[in-house]
Amino acid sequence: MASEGTGVRTGGSGTTHRDPGAAAAAEAARPTSGETVRIDSWIWSVRLVKTRSMGATACRGGHVRVNGERVKPAYAVRVGDEVRLRQAGGHERIVVVKRLIRKRVGAPVAAECYVDNSPPPPPREAVAPAGIRDRGAGRPTKRDRRDLERLRGLADSANAARTRRDP
């Protein structure tokens, strides 16, 4: 049974073994002493954004804040910094830097490089799909179309448009 996100495996006899591949990847990605890591590179390395250029664009657009301050892509991030990244849909990720890495690594290793303090995402609304027609059913009739509009809540706007046209 593997511990999630730690690179540690437990053997059948209860002994723990560190995954050598994960440890080697983390050490290879770690910067040498005195070397800094750019914020756009770090958020890409720990898989908060898909590409480094997306990280740079997010920084330029003001979507990345370090310790409450908007930062440029070349900002040097340090251990202990709080990074806030506003993502699509208004969701904000709040992470605290635990380890600096400059190369992109696997997800379990990347998760060890920060502490995620993000609020849980809001629950999704369980909405039944309104008005899905069977494939191959053809074009809807006028009655079908009106029923679909009523289901989708568009009936009021369609009626208002019809009454405006009638003098």
Secondary structure, 3 states (H helix, E strand, C coil): CECCCCCEEECCCCCEEECHHHHHHHHHHCCCCCCCEEHHHHHHHCCCCCCHHHHHHHHHCCCEEECCEECCCCCEECCCCEEEEECHHHCEEEEEECCCCCCCCCHHHHHCCEEECCCCCCCCCCCCCCCCCCCCCCCCCHHHHHHHHHHHCCHHHHHHHHHHHCC
